[in-house]
Amino acid sequence: MRTETKERKTLYNLVRQLPQEDVEKVTSYAAFLWSLQEKEDMEDLRAIRERNDEPAIPWETLKKEHEL
């Protein structure tokens, strides 16, 4: 079984044991976190579009400069 599937099942079992009031709080918080992630993703895409015309630095140059 994949790790992600195990984590989901564990989370499901934890939430299932909560009182209804707490489930609603968890659901609300999860929706809030999802919206934050969506906002960050949109900001990342905007930044990529703004810099799309900038010249790229070759990977080999970056590896040398950062001793990777």
Backbone torsions as a table, in degrees:
resi	resn	phi	psi	omega
1	MET	NA	137.5	-179.7
2	ARG	-67.2	150.3	179.6
3	THR	-58.0	-42.2	-179.0
4	GLU	-60.1	-40.9	179.6
5	THR	-65.6	-41.7	178.1
6	LYS	-62.6	-43.7	-179.8
7	GLU	-63.4	-40.4	179.1
8	ARG	-64.6	-41.7	179.5
9	LYS	-65.6	-41.2	178.0
10	THR	-62.1	-46.1	179.2
11	LEU	-62.8	-43.1	178.7
12	TYR	-58.2	-46.1	-179.3
13	ASN	-64.4	-37.6	177.5
14	LEU	-65.0	-46.4	-178.3
15	VAL	-66.8	-37.5	-179.7
16	ARG	-60.4	-28.6	-178.1
17	GLN	-84.8	-8.8	-178.3
18	LEU	-77.5	152.7	171.3
19	PRO	-64.8	154.6	-176.0
20	GLN	-54.0	-41.1	-179.5
21	GLU	-59.6	-41.0	179.4
22	ASP	-72.0	-33.7	176.6
23	VAL	-61.2	-41.3	178.8
24	GLU	-63.5	-38.9	178.2
25	LYS	-66.1	-43.7	179.6
26	VAL	-62.7	-43.1	-179.8
27	THR	-62.4	-43.9	179.5
28	SER	-63.3	-43.4	-179.7
29	TYR	-66.0	-40.0	178.4
30	ALA	-62.0	-41.0	178.3
31	ALA	-64.3	-39.6	177.4
32	PHE	-61.9	-47.5	179.4
33	LEU	-61.9	-39.6	178.4
34	TRP	-60.9	-42.9	-179.0
35	SER	-66.7	-36.2	176.1
36	LEU	-63.2	-43.7	179.8
37	GLN	-62.2	-43.0	178.3
38	GLU	-60.9	-43.4	179.6
39	LYS	-62.5	-44.7	178.8
40	GLU	-63.1	-40.2	178.4
41	ASP	-62.2	-42.3	179.3
42	MET	-64.8	-39.2	177.6
43	GLU	-64.6	-40.3	177.6
44	ASP	-62.1	-45.0	179.3
45	LEU	-63.1	-40.0	178.0
46	ARG	-61.4	-44.7	-179.7
47	ALA	-63.6	-38.5	178.2
48	ILE	-64.3	-45.0	179.2
49	ARG	-61.8	-40.0	-179.3
50	GLU	-64.8	-31.6	-175.8
51	ARG	-101.5	7.1	-174.9
52	ASN	-58.9	-30.9	-177.8
53	ASP	-87.8	-7.3	180.0
54	GLU	-72.2	145.8	179.4
55	PRO	-67.4	144.5	179.3
56	ALA	-86.4	150.6	175.3
57	ILE	-95.5	127.1	-179.5
58	PRO	-59.4	142.7	-179.0
59	TRP	-55.9	-41.9	-179.0
60	GLU	-60.5	-38.2	177.9
61	THR	-65.1	-45.2	178.7
62	LEU	-61.6	-43.1	179.9
63	LYS	-60.0	-43.2	-179.7
64	LYS	-65.1	-47.2	-176.7
65	GLU	-64.0	-33.1	-176.7
66	HIS	-106.4	10.9	177.7
67	GLU	50.1	50.4	179.0
68	LEU	-92.1	NA	NA
